[in-house]
Amino acid sequence: MSIRKNHRSIVALSAVVLSALFMAGTLPALALAQAQVPVPAKPAASATTPADKPPAAVTPANKPPVATAPAAAPPATAAPANAAAAPSAAAPADSPPASVTAPTSAVNAPGGPDKNAVLSRWAAKHLVMLYRKETDNAPQRLEPLVQTSTMALEQQFLNKQYQVLQASPEALQAMDQGPGVVVTFAPDAGLSMIYSVYGDVRPQPGVQVGIAEVRIEARVFVGATLLASEQGRGQVQTRTDPATREYGERRGFEIAAQSAATDLVTRIDDRLRRLTPQQVEQMILGDTSTATSFVLVKPPAPAAAVPAPSGPPAAQPPPVSQPAAPVQAAGKRWLLSVGVPKRRDSTARPLEGVAYDTRHVRDALRGFGFSEGSTIELFGESATVAALRNSLTQLASSVGPQDTVVMYMSGHGTQLNFSRTGLTMPVLYDSSSTNLFDFDQIMRLFAQIPAKERIMIVDTCFSGGAATGLNTVSIGGSGASMGRSGGAPDLVLMMRNVKDATGSIAVMSAATAEETAMDLGAPRGGLFTEGLVRGLIDTRGEWPLENLYRDYVWAHVTRICAQIRAQGDTCKQNPVLGYQGAGNVIRFAGP
């Protein structure tokens, strides 16, 4: 028997033993301080998002960086449209730069959580509890009824040897927004519970007696998987005569809360004990298979800081001019352009750069065979959930096997509620809590388009939750804290359900899932799109996508961010490129 096989057997046996100990309730709990009711935290300092205010002084990138753009690439205005631009010497087209194969789960990925550590925390019965005011008639977190119920829940869980992990004060304060906060689960998230409390006293006819009832409703998650929606109830008879009403109701709620907590915890514990080790591992870790052809391109080394310019130069838009003659390609070339400056019901300031982004991309691609007749444009009020879904369906029935499809999106993005951190959605014109279209669903439809080449370009992470009025709380292995996602999609998570798709697919995002992308306003648009358009024009669309990403998009964004940081402002944005098949060598101008 091989060493690797022995190792797998030992790990499997350990998981079985840990689960058995968990179900038997014999694992010792760590020493905990007596459970305390969360206290109000000082309001978190608000931060102005990049989209709210363009940098005071940003060097306009009217030309590609001298250090990163190849000398052989002539300016767009000097070279004829049909002249070929040489790819970077450091990354020739026939020898793509080094890339890394991406697993379909962040667990055990470089920098990700350790699988055994995650399962060990599960076996130790770690639990994250978060209160959320779900309806208008539900009490606030700091009201006596919720405090009493929270203490009762914690005590019941402690009695069953669970270890209750406390959330950060900022996370508790964010949860006070109720449905206005987005809850996500980090890759190392284990057992968690989101609960709400309701209480009332029902008078009995003819007597000064009432029934005090407390109801605790909870959603229980294992990893990012919803295990159950449970409810615990407690009732007690109490006096309602004026002399003792206040004391009677308060004491009645205390007793009813204890009964409701006991009922709820018993139901949850029974559910958890019935899980098999295999079910636990699947729910926490998800799909850990690495049998996928999706590849994340490894970006170059970070750009060095550039001295700040002496004064703010005049901002100029990218040199988006029509190439002299369209390039003829073997198949038809399609463009689906989606731009959403703001959501219909949002009070946030519209993104000024979105209109420029969509126009610059459309004009740059028009000379590469993406004609007006093969372009679908959804902008502003027309960019609805139904319109985007219908457009993707229309392309699936119209596109041929030799065609190329480009989908470009510009606007806001936000986290998907009760999902893995990094599962995000674009904020479309009519997006709401009941009308969502996330990137996972979008990619499923996009991958069904029977084209030879498919490119999705995502610039939908401006300002993250701040722009949409939503805060994000992330549940992880050590508790709950304020989330850091800016709304950009996690490309690995987005591609996990289309790993068997045929043909070549490439996805380029303006930033990683933990970052926000900059909108430079009118007339420049998004920083990411500015670098993309400049690269398309300078290379006349003839460079392979991976070279374009490295030498133009990534280089431009990181160079400008370094200048902004040198001025004392914040800018952390690293574009991401992933692909499947030959997606990294797709050329916008065709073969």
SEDREN-585575 format. One record per residue (C-alpha): residue number from 1; x, y, z. Coordinates in nm, 2 decimals. Last residue first. Layout:
BEGIN
> num:xx:yy:zz
> NUM:X:Y:Z
...
END
This chain:
BEGIN
> num:xx:yy:zz
> 591:-0.69:3.48:-3.57
> 590:-0.94:3.75:-3.47
> 589:-0.91:4.12:-3.39
> 588:-0.99:4.05:-3.02
> 587:-0.72:3.79:-3.00
> 586:-0.78:3.48:-2.79
> 585:-0.45:3.34:-2.66
> 584:-0.56:3.31:-2.29
> 583:-0.89:3.14:-2.37
> 582:-0.72:2.84:-2.53
> 581:-0.91:2.59:-2.31
> 580:-1.03:2.77:-1.99
> 579:-0.93:3.11:-1.88
> 578:-0.86:3.34:-1.58
> 577:-0.75:3.70:-1.56
> 576:-0.75:3.92:-1.26
> 575:-0.70:4.29:-1.22
> 574:-0.52:4.41:-0.90
> 573:-0.66:4.71:-0.72
> 572:-0.55:4.86:-0.39
> 571:-0.57:5.24:-0.40
> 570:-0.57:5.46:-0.09
> 569:-0.45:5.82:-0.09
> 568:-0.12:5.95:0.04
> 567:0.01:6.09:-0.28
> 566:0.24:5.80:-0.33
> 565:-0.06:5.57:-0.29
> 564:-0.22:5.74:-0.60
> 563:0.10:5.70:-0.80
> 562:0.12:5.33:-0.71
> 561:-0.25:5.29:-0.81
> 560:-0.17:5.45:-1.15
> 559:0.11:5.19:-1.20
> 558:-0.10:4.90:-1.08
> 557:-0.38:4.98:-1.31
> 556:-0.16:5.04:-1.62
> 555:0.06:4.73:-1.57
> 554:-0.24:4.50:-1.51
> 553:-0.43:4.62:-1.82
> 552:-0.14:4.68:-2.06
> 551:0.15:4.44:-2.05
> 550:0.00:4.16:-1.84
> 549:-0.37:4.16:-1.97
> 548:-0.28:4.23:-2.33
> 547:-0.02:3.95:-2.31
> 546:-0.28:3.71:-2.17
> 545:-0.54:3.82:-2.43
> 544:-0.31:3.74:-2.73
> 543:-0.21:4.06:-2.91
> 542:-0.38:4.15:-3.24
> 541:-0.65:4.39:-3.11
> 540:-0.49:4.69:-3.28
> 539:-0.20:4.66:-3.04
> 538:-0.21:5.03:-2.93
> 537:-0.59:5.04:-2.97
> 536:-0.67:4.73:-2.77
> 535:-0.41:4.82:-2.50
> 534:-0.56:5.16:-2.45
> 533:-0.90:5.02:-2.42
> 532:-0.79:4.77:-2.15
> 531:-0.60:5.03:-1.95
> 530:-0.90:5.27:-1.95
> 529:-1.13:4.98:-1.86
> 528:-0.93:4.91:-1.54
> 527:-0.92:5.27:-1.43
> 526:-1.30:5.31:-1.49
> 525:-1.42:5.61:-1.68
> 524:-1.20:5.87:-1.83
> 523:-1.44:6.15:-1.92
> 522:-1.59:6.17:-1.67
> 521:-1.53:5.97:-1.35
> 520:-1.21:5.80:-1.24
> 519:-1.40:5.49:-1.12
> 518:-1.17:5.28:-0.92
> 517:-1.21:4.91:-0.85
> 516:-1.27:4.77:-0.50
> 515:-1.08:4.48:-0.35
> 514:-1.13:4.15:-0.17
> 513:-1.28:3.96:-0.47
> 512:-0.99:4.06:-0.68
> 511:-1.01:4.35:-0.92
> 510:-1.11:4.47:-1.27
> 509:-1.21:4.12:-1.37
> 508:-1.11:3.93:-1.69
> 507:-1.28:3.60:-1.78
> 506:-1.17:3.38:-2.07
> 505:-1.35:3.09:-2.22
> 504:-1.23:2.86:-2.50
> 503:-1.45:2.57:-2.63
> 502:-1.64:2.31:-2.43
> 501:-1.79:2.35:-2.08
> 500:-1.69:2.09:-1.82
> 499:-1.56:2.34:-1.57
> 498:-1.89:2.53:-1.59
> 497:-2.00:2.50:-1.23
> 496:-1.67:2.59:-1.07
> 495:-1.62:2.89:-1.30
> 494:-1.77:3.16:-1.07
> 493:-1.60:3.02:-0.76
> 492:-1.26:3.03:-0.94
> 491:-1.33:3.38:-1.08
> 490:-1.41:3.53:-0.74
> 489:-1.64:3.81:-0.86
> 488:-1.58:4.17:-0.78
> 487:-1.82:4.31:-0.52
> 486:-1.58:4.50:-0.30
> 485:-1.53:4.23:-0.05
> 484:-1.39:4.33:0.28
> 483:-1.65:4.18:0.52
> 482:-1.70:4.31:0.87
> 481:-1.63:4.04:1.12
> 480:-1.78:3.71:1.25
> 479:-1.60:3.44:1.45
> 478:-1.27:3.25:1.43
> 477:-1.35:3.00:1.16
> 476:-1.53:3.25:0.94
> 475:-1.85:3.45:0.91
> 474:-1.83:3.76:0.69
> 473:-2.05:4.06:0.75
> 472:-2.12:4.28:0.45
> 471:-2.27:4.63:0.44
> 470:-2.54:4.72:0.19
> 469:-2.63:5.07:0.07
> 468:-2.55:4.99:-0.29
> 467:-2.25:5.22:-0.33
> 466:-2.11:5.13:0.01
> 465:-2.15:4.76:-0.06
> 464:-1.87:4.76:-0.33
> 463:-1.73:5.10:-0.42
> 462:-1.69:5.01:-0.79
> 461:-1.70:4.63:-0.84
> 460:-1.86:4.59:-1.18
> 459:-1.58:4.61:-1.43
> 458:-1.62:4.25:-1.56
> 457:-1.49:4.14:-1.90
> 456:-1.63:3.81:-2.03
> 455:-1.46:3.66:-2.33
> 454:-1.60:3.36:-2.53
> 453:-1.43:3.19:-2.82
> 452:-1.56:2.91:-3.05
> 451:-1.92:3.00:-2.97
> 450:-2.20:2.77:-2.86
> 449:-2.33:3.00:-2.59
> 448:-2.39:2.77:-2.30
> 447:-2.09:2.92:-2.10
> 446:-2.27:3.25:-2.09
> 445:-2.58:3.10:-1.94
> 444:-2.38:2.93:-1.66
> 443:-2.16:3.24:-1.62
> 442:-2.47:3.46:-1.56
> 441:-2.60:3.22:-1.29
> 440:-2.27:3.22:-1.10
> 439:-2.24:3.59:-1.16
> 438:-2.56:3.67:-0.97
> 437:-2.90:3.76:-1.12
> 436:-3.13:3.88:-0.84
> 435:-3.49:3.99:-0.82
> 434:-3.62:3.92:-0.47
> 433:-3.36:4.11:-0.27
> 432:-3.36:4.37:-0.54
> 431:-3.19:4.44:-0.88
> 430:-3.40:4.66:-1.11
> 429:-3.12:4.85:-1.28
> 428:-2.86:4.58:-1.24
> 427:-2.62:4.55:-0.95
> 426:-2.38:4.29:-1.07
> 425:-2.37:3.98:-0.85
> 424:-2.11:3.83:-0.61
> 423:-1.99:3.49:-0.49
> 422:-1.66:3.60:-0.34
> 421:-1.74:3.51:0.02
> 420:-1.95:3.19:0.00
> 419:-2.32:3.27:0.01
> 418:-2.59:3.39:0.25
> 417:-2.64:3.72:0.06
> 416:-2.46:3.76:-0.27
> 415:-2.19:4.02:-0.24
> 414:-2.21:4.35:-0.44
> 413:-2.13:4.50:-0.78
> 412:-2.17:4.84:-0.92
> 411:-2.13:4.94:-1.29
> 410:-1.96:4.82:-1.61
> 409:-2.02:4.48:-1.79
> 408:-1.86:4.36:-2.11
> 407:-1.96:4.03:-2.29
> 406:-1.75:3.94:-2.59
> 405:-1.86:3.66:-2.82
> 404:-1.65:3.50:-3.10
> 403:-1.80:3.29:-3.37
> 402:-1.69:2.96:-3.53
> 401:-1.96:2.74:-3.37
> 400:-2.24:2.99:-3.46
> 399:-2.42:3.24:-3.23
> 398:-2.79:3.29:-3.27
> 397:-2.96:3.06:-3.02
> 396:-2.72:3.11:-2.73
> 395:-2.70:3.48:-2.81
> 394:-3.08:3.51:-2.76
> 393:-3.05:3.33:-2.42
> 392:-2.78:3.57:-2.31
> 391:-2.99:3.86:-2.42
> 390:-3.30:3.72:-2.24
> 389:-3.11:3.70:-1.91
> 388:-2.98:4.05:-1.95
> 387:-3.32:4.19:-2.03
> 386:-3.49:4.01:-1.74
> 385:-3.24:4.14:-1.49
> 384:-3.27:4.49:-1.62
> 383:-3.02:4.69:-1.82
> 382:-3.28:4.89:-2.02
> 381:-3.31:5.16:-1.75
> 380:-2.94:5.23:-1.76
> 379:-2.77:5.07:-2.05
> 378:-2.82:4.74:-2.23
> 377:-2.64:4.72:-2.57
> 376:-2.65:4.42:-2.80
> 375:-2.40:4.43:-3.08
> 374:-2.40:4.21:-3.39
> 373:-2.57:4.46:-3.62
> 372:-2.36:4.74:-3.49
> 371:-2.05:4.55:-3.60
> 370:-1.79:4.37:-3.38
> 369:-1.55:4.32:-3.67
> 368:-1.23:4.45:-3.51
> 367:-1.31:4.81:-3.59
> 366:-1.61:4.82:-3.37
> 365:-1.41:4.68:-3.08
> 364:-1.26:5.01:-2.98
> 363:-1.59:5.20:-3.03
> 362:-1.78:4.96:-2.81
> 361:-1.51:4.96:-2.54
> 360:-1.50:5.34:-2.53
> 359:-1.88:5.38:-2.53
> 358:-1.93:5.13:-2.25
> 357:-1.66:5.28:-2.03
> 356:-1.77:5.64:-2.10
> 355:-2.13:5.57:-1.99
> 354:-2.00:5.39:-1.68
> 353:-1.76:5.67:-1.57
> 352:-2.02:5.89:-1.41
> 351:-2.12:5.63:-1.16
> 350:-2.46:5.75:-1.02
> 349:-2.46:5.90:-0.67
> 348:-2.63:5.67:-0.42
> 347:-3.00:5.70:-0.35
> 346:-3.07:5.36:-0.50
> 345:-3.42:5.25:-0.61
> 344:-3.35:5.22:-0.98
> 343:-2.99:5.10:-0.94
> 342:-2.71:5.32:-1.06
> 341:-2.47:5.38:-1.35
> 340:-2.56:5.04:-1.50
> 339:-2.38:4.95:-1.83
> 338:-2.41:4.61:-2.01
> 337:-2.25:4.55:-2.35
> 336:-2.31:4.22:-2.53
> 335:-2.07:4.21:-2.83
> 334:-2.07:3.95:-3.11
> 333:-1.81:3.86:-3.38
> 332:-1.90:3.64:-3.67
> 331:-1.65:3.37:-3.77
> 330:-1.34:3.37:-4.00
> 329:-1.23:3.72:-3.92
> 328:-1.21:4.04:-4.14
> 327:-1.05:4.33:-3.97
> 326:-1.24:4.65:-4.00
> 325:-1.07:4.94:-4.17
> 324:-0.92:5.27:-4.06
> 323:-0.95:5.21:-3.69
> 322:-1.22:5.42:-3.52
> 321:-1.08:5.64:-3.25
> 320:-1.08:5.58:-2.87
> 319:-0.77:5.78:-2.75
> 318:-0.85:5.72:-2.38
> 317:-1.01:6.02:-2.22
> 316:-0.80:6.30:-2.10
> 315:-0.76:6.44:-1.75
> 314:-0.56:6.76:-1.74
> 313:-0.26:6.71:-1.51
> 312:-0.29:6.76:-1.13
> 311:0.03:6.91:-1.00
> 310:0.39:6.81:-0.91
> 309:0.33:6.44:-1.00
> 308:0.37:6.19:-0.72
> 307:0.68:5.97:-0.73
> 306:0.60:5.62:-0.86
> 305:0.58:5.33:-0.62
> 304:0.71:5.00:-0.77
> 303:0.47:4.78:-0.96
> 302:0.38:4.45:-0.81
> 301:0.55:4.15:-0.97
> 300:0.37:4.01:-1.28
> 299:0.03:3.85:-1.26
> 298:-0.01:3.47:-1.24
> 297:-0.29:3.38:-1.47
> 296:-0.57:3.18:-1.32
> 295:-0.64:2.85:-1.50
> 294:-0.97:2.66:-1.55
> 293:-0.90:2.31:-1.68
> 292:-1.06:2.14:-1.38
> 291:-1.00:1.82:-1.19
> 290:-0.91:2.00:-0.87
> 289:-1.19:1.85:-0.67
> 288:-1.26:2.01:-0.34
> 287:-1.63:2.06:-0.41
> 286:-1.78:2.19:-0.08
> 285:-1.56:2.22:0.22
> 284:-1.82:2.27:0.49
> 283:-2.12:2.09:0.34
> 282:-1.92:1.81:0.18
> 281:-1.71:1.74:0.49
> 280:-2.02:1.74:0.71
> 279:-2.21:1.51:0.48
> 278:-1.92:1.26:0.47
> 277:-1.88:1.26:0.85
> 276:-2.26:1.17:0.87
> 275:-2.51:1.43:1.00
> 274:-2.77:1.30:1.25
> 273:-2.60:1.47:1.54
> 272:-2.63:1.81:1.38
> 271:-3.01:1.78:1.34
> 270:-3.05:1.67:1.71
> 269:-2.83:1.96:1.82
> 268:-3.05:2.20:1.63
> 267:-3.38:2.07:1.77
> 266:-3.24:2.07:2.13
> 265:-3.11:2.42:2.08
> 264:-3.45:2.55:1.97
> 263:-3.65:2.39:2.25
> 262:-3.40:2.50:2.52
> 261:-3.39:2.85:2.38
> 260:-3.77:2.87:2.37
> 259:-3.80:2.75:2.73
> 258:-3.54:3.00:2.85
> 257:-3.71:3.28:2.66
> 256:-4.05:3.19:2.81
> 255:-3.90:3.22:3.16
> 254:-3.74:3.56:3.09
> 253:-4.04:3.68:2.90
> 252:-4.27:3.60:3.20
> 251:-4.04:3.79:3.43
> 250:-4.05:4.10:3.22
> 249:-4.43:4.07:3.16
> 248:-4.50:4.01:3.53
> 247:-4.27:4.30:3.64
> 246:-4.45:4.55:3.42
> 245:-4.80:4.41:3.48
> 244:-4.77:4.39:3.86
> 243:-4.99:4.68:3.98
> 242:-5.18:4.73:3.65
> 241:-5.32:4.37:3.64
> 240:-5.16:4.16:3.37
> 239:-5.04:3.85:3.56
> 238:-4.83:3.59:3.38
> 237:-4.88:3.25:3.23
> 236:-4.57:3.11:3.05
> 235:-4.49:3.02:2.69
> 234:-4.17:2.92:2.51
> 233:-4.12:2.85:2.14
> 232:-3.82:2.74:1.93
> 231:-3.80:2.76:1.55
> 230:-3.58:2.59:1.30
> 229:-3.46:2.67:0.95
> 228:-3.22:2.39:0.85
> 227:-2.88:2.30:0.71
> 226:-2.82:2.60:0.49
> 225:-2.48:2.54:0.33
> 224:-2.21:2.80:0.34
> 223:-2.01:2.61:0.60
> 222:-2.28:2.43:0.80
> 221:-2.55:2.69:0.83
> 220:-2.85:2.71:1.08
> 219:-3.13:2.96:1.02
> 218:-3.31:3.06:1.34
> 217:-3.64:3.17:1.46
> 216:-3.68:3.23:1.84
> 215:-4.04:3.27:1.96
> 214:-4.12:3.41:2.31
> 213:-4.48:3.39:2.45
> 212:-4.62:3.56:2.76
> 211:-4.98:3.43:2.81
> 210:-5.21:3.67:3.00
> 209:-5.39:3.70:3.33
> 208:-5.61:3.97:3.47
> 207:-5.92:3.76:3.40
> 206:-6.23:3.79:3.17
> 205:-6.06:3.71:2.84
> 204:-5.70:3.60:2.86
> 203:-5.45:3.87:2.74
> 202:-5.19:3.76:2.49
> 201:-4.84:3.89:2.57
> 200:-4.58:3.92:2.29
> 199:-4.23:3.82:2.19
> 198:-4.03:3.78:1.88
> 197:-3.66:3.69:1.84
> 196:-3.43:3.66:1.54
> 195:-3.15:3.42:1.45
> 194:-2.86:3.36:1.23
> 193:-2.67:3.05:1.33
> 192:-2.32:2.93:1.24
> 191:-2.12:2.60:1.22
> 190:-1.80:2.60:1.01
> 189:-1.66:2.89:0.81
> 188:-1.30:2.83:0.68
> 187:-1.38:2.93:0.32
> 186:-1.54:3.26:0.44
> 185:-1.92:3.27:0.46
> 184:-2.13:3.58:0.36
> 183:-2.40:3.78:0.53
> 182:-2.53:4.09:0.35
> 181:-2.68:4.37:0.56
> 180:-3.00:4.56:0.49
> 179:-3.21:4.26:0.60
> 178:-3.15:4.37:0.96
> 177:-2.95:4.69:0.99
> 176:-2.85:4.58:1.34
> 175:-2.62:4.32:1.18
> 174:-2.38:4.61:1.10
> 173:-2.35:4.68:1.47
> 172:-2.28:4.32:1.55
> 171:-2.02:4.31:1.28
> 170:-1.85:4.62:1.41
> 169:-1.85:4.49:1.77
> 168:-1.67:4.17:1.64
> 167:-1.86:3.85:1.67
> 166:-1.82:3.61:1.97
> 165:-1.75:3.24:1.92
> 164:-1.98:3.01:2.12
> 163:-1.80:2.68:2.20
> 162:-2.05:2.40:2.21
> 161:-2.04:2.16:2.50
> 160:-2.41:2.08:2.53
> 159:-2.44:2.30:2.83
> 158:-2.26:2.57:2.64
> 157:-2.53:2.56:2.37
> 156:-2.80:2.60:2.63
> 155:-2.61:2.89:2.80
> 154:-2.56:3.07:2.47
> 153:-2.93:3.04:2.38
> 152:-3.04:3.17:2.72
> 151:-2.80:3.46:2.71
> 150:-2.93:3.55:2.36
> 149:-3.29:3.52:2.47
> 148:-3.24:3.76:2.76
> 147:-3.05:4.01:2.55
> 146:-3.32:3.99:2.28
> 145:-3.60:4.05:2.53
> 144:-3.41:4.33:2.71
> 143:-3.36:4.54:2.39
> 142:-3.00:4.56:2.27
> 141:-3.05:4.36:1.95
> 140:-3.36:4.55:1.84
> 139:-3.70:4.39:1.87
> 138:-3.89:4.24:1.58
> 137:-4.20:4.43:1.45
> 136:-4.02:4.57:1.15
> 135:-3.90:4.23:1.04
> 134:-3.57:4.04:1.02
> 133:-3.38:4.20:1.31
> 132:-3.06:3.99:1.29
> 131:-2.88:3.83:1.58
> 130:-2.56:3.64:1.50
> 129:-2.43:3.32:1.66
> 128:-2.10:3.16:1.55
> 127:-2.05:2.80:1.68
> 126:-1.73:2.59:1.74
> 125:-1.82:2.23:1.82
> 124:-1.47:2.10:1.88
> 123:-1.53:1.85:1.59
> 122:-1.61:2.15:1.37
> 121:-1.30:2.33:1.47
> 120:-1.11:2.01:1.38
> 119:-1.28:1.99:1.04
> 118:-1.15:2.34:0.95
> 117:-0.80:2.27:1.08
> 116:-0.79:1.94:0.88
> 115:-0.88:2.13:0.56
> 114:-0.63:2.40:0.61
> 113:-0.75:2.75:0.52
> 112:-0.64:2.92:0.20
> 111:-0.31:3.10:0.13
> 110:-0.23:2.85:-0.15
> 109:-0.54:2.64:-0.19
> 108:-0.61:2.40:0.09
> 107:-0.97:2.52:0.10
> 106:-1.03:2.79:-0.16
> 105:-1.23:2.54:-0.37
> 104:-1.25:2.48:-0.74
> 103:-0.87:2.44:-0.77
> 102:-0.69:2.70:-0.99
> 101:-0.41:2.59:-1.22
> 100:-0.13:2.85:-1.21
> 99:0.01:3.04:-1.50
> 98:0.35:3.11:-1.64
> 97:0.36:3.34:-1.94
> 96:0.23:3.21:-2.27
> 95:0.48:3.06:-2.52
> 94:0.35:3.09:-2.87
> 93:0.23:3.44:-2.82
> 92:0.55:3.56:-2.67
> 91:0.56:3.68:-2.31
> 90:0.88:3.85:-2.22
> 89:0.93:3.97:-2.57
> 88:0.59:4.13:-2.56
> 87:0.37:4.07:-2.87
> 86:0.46:4.23:-3.20
> 85:0.20:4.46:-3.34
> 84:0.06:4.37:-3.69
> 83:-0.03:4.64:-3.94
> 82:-0.39:4.63:-4.06
> 81:-0.50:4.94:-3.89
> 80:-0.21:5.15:-4.02
> 79:0.03:5.27:-3.75
> 78:0.08:5.62:-3.63
> 77:-0.25:5.69:-3.44
> 76:-0.25:5.37:-3.24
> 75:0.11:5.43:-3.12
> 74:0.36:5.17:-3.24
> 73:0.41:4.84:-3.06
> 72:0.77:4.73:-3.11
> 71:0.88:4.91:-2.80
> 70:0.69:4.67:-2.58
> 69:0.46:4.84:-2.32
> 68:0.59:4.77:-1.97
> 67:0.87:5.02:-1.90
> 66:0.73:5.29:-2.13
> 65:0.39:5.27:-1.98
> 64:0.12:5.29:-2.25
> 63:0.02:5.64:-2.36
> 62:-0.27:5.85:-2.26
> 61:-0.24:5.73:-1.90
> 60:-0.35:6.04:-1.73
> 59:-0.15:6.11:-1.42
> 58:-0.38:6.13:-1.13
> 57:-0.41:6.42:-0.90
> 56:-0.69:6.47:-0.66
> 55:-0.81:6.11:-0.69
> 54:-1.17:6.07:-0.80
> 53:-1.43:6.10:-0.52
> 52:-1.73:5.88:-0.45
> 51:-1.61:5.59:-0.66
> 50:-1.30:5.54:-0.45
> 49:-1.51:5.50:-0.14
> 48:-1.52:5.75:0.14
> 47:-1.48:5.57:0.46
> 46:-1.72:5.58:0.75
> 45:-1.58:5.54:1.10
> 44:-1.75:5.25:1.28
> 43:-2.01:5.36:1.52
> 42:-1.90:5.29:1.88
> 41:-2.02:4.95:1.98
> 40:-2.33:4.86:2.17
> 39:-2.28:4.57:2.41
> 38:-2.32:4.21:2.32
> 37:-2.48:4.01:2.61
> 36:-2.21:3.82:2.79
> 35:-2.15:3.45:2.81
> 34:-1.93:3.36:3.11
> 33:-1.57:3.34:2.99
> 32:-1.49:3.02:2.81
> 31:-1.25:2.73:2.88
> 30:-1.24:2.51:2.58
> 29:-1.50:2.24:2.55
> 28:-1.41:1.88:2.60
> 27:-1.52:1.64:2.33
> 26:-1.77:1.39:2.47
> 25:-2.09:1.51:2.31
> 24:-2.15:1.17:2.15
> 23:-2.22:1.33:1.82
> 22:-1.90:1.53:1.83
> 21:-1.70:1.22:1.94
> 20:-1.84:1.03:1.65
> 19:-1.75:1.31:1.41
> 18:-1.40:1.33:1.54
> 17:-1.36:0.95:1.50
> 16:-1.50:0.95:1.14
> 15:-1.28:1.24:1.04
> 14:-0.97:1.07:1.19
> 13:-1.05:0.75:0.99
> 12:-1.07:0.95:0.67
> 11:-0.74:1.12:0.74
> 10:-0.57:0.80:0.83
> 9:-0.69:0.63:0.51
> 8:-0.58:0.91:0.29
> 7:-0.23:0.90:0.44
> 6:-0.21:0.52:0.39
> 5:-0.31:0.57:0.03
> 4:-0.04:0.84:-0.02
> 3:0.22:0.62:0.15
> 2:0.14:0.34:-0.10
> 1:0.00:0.00:0.00
END
